[in-house]
Amino acid sequence: MNHNRRGRSLATLAVHAGQGHDPATGAHATPIYQTSTFVLGDVARGAALFAGEEAGNVYSRIGNPTVAAVERKLAELEGAEGAVAFASGMGAAAAVLLSLLKSGDEVLILGPIYGGTRGLLEEMLPRFGITARAVTDAELEGAVGENTRMLYVETPTNPDLTIHDLALVGAVAKRHGLVSVADGTFATPYLTRPLEHGIDLVLHSATKYLGGHGDLLGGLVAGRLELLEPVRMEGLRHLGATMDPHVAFLLLRGMKTLHLRMAAHCANARAVAEALVGLPGVAAVHYPGLESHPGHAVAARQMDGFGGMVSVTFEGGRPAAAAFLEALELFDHAVSLGDVASLACHPASTTHQLLPVEMLEAEGVTEGLVRLSVGIEAVDDLVADVKRAAAAAAAVGLAAARAG
């Protein structure tokens, strides 16, 4: 389980990949290279460095030794040729889209996807002549048009945990000469390595599970060097969404325990999901590990576990969802996810608020949907917390039904 192309386990790579003792000082932990610029040497070397003809650091907006260690670590975890780090997940997504697409190009989206990414694709990029269109797995092959250049998918999706077949996406992209991009934030390399399924690029909001402690913002993209070169030299260099060296240091530390944290997240999430199934007032529980989930078979094939995210739809709409959130004691009401502490949010009023209501309802992001990022607390305490909160939601939903 969790072996990369070099045969080392993910647990070993999480601890060791991308890092070694510092050649200048012998420091065991990768130092924070808190510098904006680097001495170039003579003019000829400076020119070669800036042209990319010689390896080395020139300016921390483009590359930094601490940040480079994070990039090497993720590349090894994903089995990729390389990686590029950014100041946030949205910075990574914007850099990929703007450096690999041009006016007249089209992106096909397999949704639902994070509201911020959807806004970038459907509100900002059309100003530059780049369009986006949502399709289903079944429609994908026939949806590819003359101007289609990219397929974009999340795995699993945010917030309803839909599972898309990555092998299908990768195969369609290759047949039509398209670039396939998968957002692997929810899964992390611990559960899914999209490149193994034929995907070209995988991106992460490192803010989430990779960092793991709710104390940093970061983004990463991994894949083939051929595709990463424009992402770094145009998407990073020109847009400037650069990861800070201190953030990279925190991320390196967080990623060393990725395998331990994810195992706990997965076990707790399964228990929470199973506890919610069938409770009064619960209309649906969305978790790929449940056999009732529509994507369970695909998830079992392409994942090494089912993740730490659970979404639940309550009868009674927003009032019931609000009652659930307000009754929780161990799940803090906050956006973001992947923290060791449990979090809960109402996507329709927060992360997906700016999207059209008809789009949200069509994709299952209803007023009754709550997204749970299940932490690593004691499982019995978490289960008791969601059961108690679900009872509060059921009471509100019943009262609303009687009043109606």
SETOR-831820 format. One line per 10 residues: number of its first residue (from 1); their letters; for each residue x, y negated, z of C-alpha. Coordinates in nm, 3 decimals, padded with zeros to 5 digits. Last residue first. Layout:
NUM = A = X/Y/Z | ...
This chain:
404 = GARAAALGVA = -04.569/-02.389/00.723 | -04.553/-02.437/01.098 | -04.534/-02.061/01.149 | -04.253/-02.027/00.896 | -04.063/-02.317/01.053 | -04.092/-02.160/01.398 | -03.969/-01.828/01.261 | -03.670/-01.993/01.094 | -03.579/-02.181/01.410 | -03.600/-01.865/01.620
394 = AAAAAARKVD = -03.398/-01.671/01.362 | -03.121/-01.932/01.372 | -03.096/-01.907/01.751 | -03.083/-01.526/01.725 | -02.808/-01.560/01.464 | -02.606/-01.768/01.711 | -02.622/-01.495/01.976 | -02.528/-01.229/01.722 | -02.246/-01.445/01.584 | -02.092/-01.494/01.930
384 = AVLDDVAEIG = -02.127/-01.132/02.041 | -01.947/-01.017/01.727 | -01.667/-01.269/01.783 | -01.618/-01.166/02.146 | -01.610/-00.798/02.058 | -01.351/-00.865/01.785 | -01.100/-01.032/02.013 | -00.973/-01.340/01.830 | -00.802/-01.308/01.491 | -01.019/-01.547/01.294
374 = VSLRVLGETV = -01.325/-01.500/01.076 | -01.371/-01.778/00.824 | -01.749/-01.789/00.812 | -01.948/-01.956/00.535 | -02.312/-02.043/00.606 | -02.583/-02.025/00.339 | -02.940/-02.138/00.417 | -02.928/-02.450/00.201 | -02.834/-02.231/-00.094 | -02.501/-02.165/-00.263
364 = GEAELMEVPL = -02.636/-01.864/-00.453 | -02.493/-01.956/-00.792 | -02.824/-02.071/-00.942 | -02.901/-02.258/-00.621 | -02.574/-02.450/-00.639 | -02.617/-02.539/-01.005 | -02.975/-02.659/-00.949 | -02.859/-02.871/-00.654 | -02.596/-03.050/-00.863 | -02.246/-03.048/-00.709
354 = LQHTTSAPHC = -02.140/-03.324/-00.469 | -02.210/-03.128/-00.150 | -02.004/-02.820/-00.236 | -01.747/-02.844/00.046 | -01.983/-03.014/00.292 | -02.365/-03.014/00.289 | -02.421/-02.714/00.061 | -02.112/-02.542/00.202 | -02.236/-02.518/00.565 | -01.922/-02.443/00.765
344 = ALSAVDGLSV = -01.772/-02.196/01.011 | -01.421/-02.156/01.156 | -01.249/-01.882/01.356 | -00.901/-01.947/01.494 | -00.606/-01.779/01.320 | -00.683/-02.024/01.039 | -00.770/-01.893/00.693 | -01.042/-02.148/00.630 | -01.108/-02.513/00.550 | -01.419/-02.701/00.663
334 = AHDFLELAEL = -01.513/-02.733/01.027 | -01.779/-02.619/01.273 | -01.561/-02.429/01.521 | -01.637/-02.057/01.550 | -01.593/-01.941/01.910 | -01.905/-02.104/02.056 | -02.164/-02.076/01.779 | -02.509/-02.215/01.865 | -02.467/-02.532/01.658 | -02.369/-02.338/01.347
324 = FAAAAPRGGE = -02.664/-02.099/01.377 | -02.910/-02.383/01.439 | -02.775/-02.569/01.138 | -02.821/-02.263/00.917 | -03.178/-02.227/01.042 | -03.254/-02.594/00.975 | -03.079/-02.574/00.633 | -03.287/-02.289/00.492 | -03.542/-02.096/00.699 | -03.419/-01.748/00.617
314 = FTVSVMGGFG = -03.047/-01.737/00.669 | -02.776/-01.656/00.413 | -02.446/-01.523/00.547 | -02.096/-01.561/00.411 | -01.801/-01.360/00.541 | -01.432/-01.435/00.485 | -01.145/-01.236/00.637 | -01.063/-01.013/00.344 | -01.181/-00.693/00.182 | -00.877/-00.468/00.189
304 = DMQRAAVAHG = -00.613/-00.350/-00.058 | -00.806/-00.514/-00.341 | -00.844/-00.430/-00.711 | -01.035/-00.101/-00.703 | -01.228/-00.149/-00.379 | -01.325/-00.497/-00.496 | -01.457/-00.357/-00.823 | -01.670/-00.102/-00.636 | -01.794/-00.359/-00.383 | -01.892/-00.622/-00.638
294 = PHSELGPYHV = -02.269/-00.603/-00.587 | -02.226/-00.591/-00.205 | -02.441/-00.314/-00.057 | -02.133/-00.101/00.007 | -02.016/-00.372/00.246 | -01.645/-00.452/00.214 | -01.712/-00.727/-00.038 | -01.892/-00.937/00.227 | -02.206/-01.143/00.164 | -02.475/-01.089/00.427
284 = AAVGPLGVLA = -02.831/-01.157/00.315 | -03.168/-01.282/00.444 | -03.074/-01.294/00.811 | -03.378/-01.412/01.012 | -03.392/-01.101/01.226 | -03.063/-00.905/01.211 | -03.033/-00.648/00.935 | -02.666/-00.703/00.858 | -02.506/-00.949/01.099 | -02.309/-00.690/01.298
274 = EAVARANACH = -02.172/-00.530/00.982 | -02.041/-00.865/00.862 | -01.882/-00.945/01.199 | -01.713/-00.605/01.216 | -01.584/-00.634/00.860 | -01.455/-00.983/00.931 | -01.269/-00.866/01.241 | -01.084/-00.588/01.061 | -00.996/-00.811/00.767 | -00.873/-01.102/00.979
264 = AAMRLHLTKM = -00.661/-00.866/01.190 | -00.492/-00.708/00.887 | -00.450/-01.055/00.740 | -00.268/-01.181/01.049 | -00.016/-00.901/01.061 | 00.059/-00.908/00.689 | 00.092/-01.287/00.680 | 00.332/-01.296/00.975 | 00.636/-01.426/00.789 | 00.410/-01.652/00.584
254 = GRLLLFAVHP = 00.357/-01.886/00.878 | 00.727/-01.954/00.932 | 00.786/-02.024/00.564 | 00.480/-02.248/00.565 | 00.606/-02.450/00.859 | 00.940/-02.505/00.684 | 00.764/-02.594/00.358 | 00.556/-02.851/00.546 | 00.881/-03.001/00.678 | 01.022/-03.011/00.324
244 = DMTAGLHRLG = 00.716/-03.202/00.193 | 00.533/-03.039/-00.098 | 00.511/-03.264/-00.402 | 00.192/-03.384/-00.570 | 00.397/-03.613/-00.796 | 00.177/-03.616/-01.105 | 00.468/-03.657/-01.346 | 00.722/-03.418/-01.198 | 00.473/-03.167/-01.064 | 00.248/-03.119/-01.368
234 = EMRVPELLEL = 00.512/-03.214/-01.624 | 00.842/-03.049/-01.531 | 00.691/-02.808/-01.278 | 00.376/-02.692/-01.459 | 00.558/-02.727/-01.791 | 00.820/-02.475/-01.673 | 00.570/-02.250/-01.496 | 00.418/-02.113/-01.814 | 00.741/-01.976/-01.960 | 00.861/-01.891/-01.609
224 = RGAVLGGLLD = 00.582/-01.636/-01.577 | 00.360/-01.646/-01.271 | 00.315/-01.821/-00.937 | 00.137/-02.142/-00.831 | 00.148/-02.279/-00.477 | -00.043/-02.536/-00.271 | 00.010/-02.706/00.063 | -00.152/-02.878/00.359 | -00.039/-02.795/00.713 | -00.154/-02.729/01.069
214 = GHGGLYKTAS = -00.448/-02.488/01.040 | -00.246/-02.191/01.160 | -00.242/-01.948/00.867 | 00.005/-02.114/00.637 | -00.053/-01.843/00.376 | -00.412/-01.797/00.495 | -00.535/-02.151/00.424 | -00.328/-02.461/00.359 | -00.137/-02.251/00.105 | -00.423/-02.327/-00.135
204 = HLVLDIGHEL = -00.315/-02.064/-00.376 | -00.258/-02.019/-00.747 | -00.211/-01.712/-00.963 | -00.095/-01.739/-01.323 | -00.102/-01.497/-01.617 | -00.358/-01.239/-01.501 | -00.301/-00.883/-01.628 | -00.414/-00.687/-01.322 | -00.071/-00.674/-01.156 | -00.055/-01.053/-01.200
194 = PRTLYPTAFT = -00.364/-01.080/-00.979 | -00.190/-00.953/-00.665 | -00.476/-00.874/-00.430 | -00.499/-00.795/-00.058 | -00.169/-00.901/00.101 | -00.100/-01.128/-00.196 | -00.364/-01.365/-00.055 | -00.733/-01.269/-00.087 | -00.919/-01.593/-00.018 | -00.657/-01.817/-00.183
184 = GDAVSVLGHR = -00.610/-01.604/-00.494 | -00.718/-01.863/-00.749 | -00.679/-01.679/-01.078 | -00.560/-01.835/-01.403 | -00.575/-01.669/-01.745 | -00.405/-01.839/-02.041 | -00.565/-01.750/-02.373 | -00.432/-01.558/-02.674 | -00.769/-01.403/-02.758 | -00.691/-01.040/-02.683
174 = KAVAGVLALD = -00.467/-01.141/-02.392 | -00.735/-01.350/-02.225 | -00.995/-01.076/-02.266 | -00.758/-00.823/-02.106 | -00.675/-01.049/-01.812 | -01.039/-01.125/-01.738 | -01.134/-00.758/-01.761 | -00.847/-00.655/-01.533 | -00.950/-00.928/-01.290 | -01.306/-00.793/-01.254
164 = HITLDPNTPT = -01.488/-01.068/-01.067 | -01.603/-01.034/-00.706 | -01.856/-01.284/-00.568 | -01.763/-01.396/-00.218 | -02.045/-01.654/-00.175 | -01.827/-01.955/-00.094 | -01.586/-01.961/-00.272 | -01.513/-01.668/-00.501 | -01.311/-01.358/-00.419 | -01.096/-01.383/-00.629
154 = EVYLMRTNEG = -01.145/-01.714/-00.805 | -01.149/-01.736/-01.184 | -01.032/-01.964/-01.465 | -01.002/-01.854/-01.829 | -00.803/-02.090/-02.053 | -00.768/-02.205/-02.413 | -01.120/-02.199/-02.558 | -01.140/-02.430/-02.859 | -01.252/-02.174/-03.117 | -01.485/-02.004/-02.873
144 = VAGELEADTV = -01.469/-01.732/-02.612 | -01.823/-01.674/-02.485 | -01.865/-01.332/-02.645 | -01.594/-01.174/-02.432 | -01.704/-01.350/-02.114 | -02.080/-01.296/-02.118 | -02.079/-00.984/-01.900 | -01.827/-01.136/-01.661 | -02.048/-01.443/-01.627 | -01.992/-01.785/-01.782
134 = ARATIGFRPL = -01.940/-02.144/-01.665 | -01.818/-02.397/-01.922 | -01.538/-02.652/-01.892 | -01.432/-02.938/-02.119 | -01.105/-03.122/-02.176 | -01.131/-03.454/-02.365 | -00.944/-03.662/-02.109 | -01.257/-03.801/-01.946 | -01.388/-03.441/-01.957 | -01.109/-03.357/-01.708
124 = MEELLGRTGG = -01.254/-03.569/-01.428 | -01.614/-03.455/-01.387 | -01.648/-03.089/-01.488 | -01.306/-02.942/-01.421 | -01.199/-03.166/-01.134 | -01.544/-03.147/-00.974 | -01.544/-02.768/-01.002 | -01.201/-02.755/-00.839 | -01.327/-02.968/-00.551 | -01.646/-02.762/-00.517
114 = YIPGLILVED = -01.460/-02.432/-00.485 | -01.570/-02.180/-00.744 | -01.891/-01.997/-00.833 | -01.788/-01.889/-01.075 | -01.611/-01.744/-01.376 | -01.508/-02.063/-01.551 | -01.424/-02.089/-01.921 | -01.187/-02.375/-01.998 | -01.206/-02.568/-02.325 | -00.944/-02.764/-02.517
104 = GSKLLSLLVA = -01.018/-03.072/-02.726 | -00.776/-03.299/-02.540 | -00.488/-03.097/-02.395 | -00.439/-02.811/-02.155 | -00.133/-02.650/-01.989 | 00.007/-02.948/-01.796 | -00.325/-03.099/-01.690 | -00.485/-02.773/-01.580 | -00.186/-02.634/-01.394 | -00.102/-02.965/-01.226
94 = AAAGMGSAFA = -00.461/-03.022/-01.118 | -00.484/-02.673/-00.964 | -00.157/-02.716/-00.773 | -00.253/-03.060/-00.643 | -00.592/-02.917/-00.544 | -00.412/-02.651/-00.342 | -00.212/-02.917/-00.167 | 00.131/-03.086/-00.161 | 00.265/-02.856/-00.431 | 00.496/-02.556/-00.468
84 = VAGEAGELEA = 00.605/-02.390/-00.794 | 00.656/-02.015/-00.836 | 00.878/-01.771/-01.021 | 00.905/-01.446/-01.215 | 00.608/-01.304/-01.027 | 00.562/-00.990/-00.815 | 00.310/-01.180/-00.601 | 00.503/-01.141/-00.273 | 00.830/-01.201/-00.456 | 00.708/-01.521/-00.618
74 = LKREVAAVTP = 00.559/-01.633/-00.285 | 00.894/-01.602/-00.111 | 01.090/-01.767/-00.391 | 00.858/-02.070/-00.391 | 00.879/-02.104/-00.013 | 01.262/-02.095/-00.035 | 01.249/-02.360/-00.309 | 01.059/-02.591/-00.073 | 01.345/-02.576/00.175 | 01.603/-02.629/-00.101
64 = NGIRSYVNGA = 01.415/-02.922/-00.263 | 01.276/-02.960/-00.613 | 01.100/-03.207/-00.841 | 00.983/-03.472/-00.593 | 01.290/-03.385/-00.387 | 01.528/-03.537/-00.641 | 01.830/-03.386/-00.816 | 01.871/-03.031/-00.694 | 02.061/-02.764/-00.882 | 02.059/-02.527/-01.176
54 = EEGAFLAAGR = 02.215/-02.654/-01.497 | 02.047/-02.711/-01.833 | 01.734/-02.849/-01.668 | 01.775/-03.179/-01.849 | 01.808/-03.364/-01.519 | 02.078/-03.126/-01.401 | 02.271/-03.146/-01.728 | 02.265/-03.527/-01.725 | 02.387/-03.535/-01.366 | 02.663/-03.288/-01.449
44 = AVDGLVFTST = 02.786/-03.506/-01.735 | 02.764/-03.821/-01.526 | 02.981/-03.687/-01.246 | 02.851/-03.558/-00.917 | 02.473/-03.551/-00.876 | 02.434/-03.635/-00.508 | 02.085/-03.538/-00.397 | 01.769/-03.742/-00.331 | 01.474/-03.767/-00.094 | 01.628/-03.580/00.196
34 = QYIPTAHAGT = 01.483/-03.382/00.483 | 01.638/-03.045/00.400 | 01.456/-02.855/00.673 | 01.680/-02.558/00.748 | 01.597/-02.197/00.656 | 01.622/-01.997/00.977 | 01.942/-01.793/01.029 | 02.171/-02.095/01.019 | 02.512/-02.004/00.875 | 02.596/-02.371/00.836
24 = APDHGQGAHV = 02.650/-02.442/00.466 | 02.543/-02.106/00.325 | 02.214/-02.109/00.523 | 02.128/-01.752/00.614 | 01.880/-01.588/00.385 | 01.527/-01.661/00.272 | 01.316/-01.609/-00.036 | 01.181/-01.275/00.079 | 01.268/-01.162/00.433 | 00.963/-01.158/00.660
14 = ALTALSRGRR = 00.682/-01.150/00.407 | 00.894/-00.925/00.186 | 00.920/-00.661/00.456 | 00.545/-00.666/00.521 | 00.476/-00.666/00.148 | 00.658/-00.338/00.115 | 00.970/-00.311/-00.097 | 00.951/-00.121/-00.424 | 01.097/-00.392/-00.643 | 00.767/-00.425/-00.836
4 = NHNM = 00.579/-00.512/-00.521 | 00.434/-00.274/-00.265 | 00.116/-00.353/-00.073 | 00.000/00.000/00.000
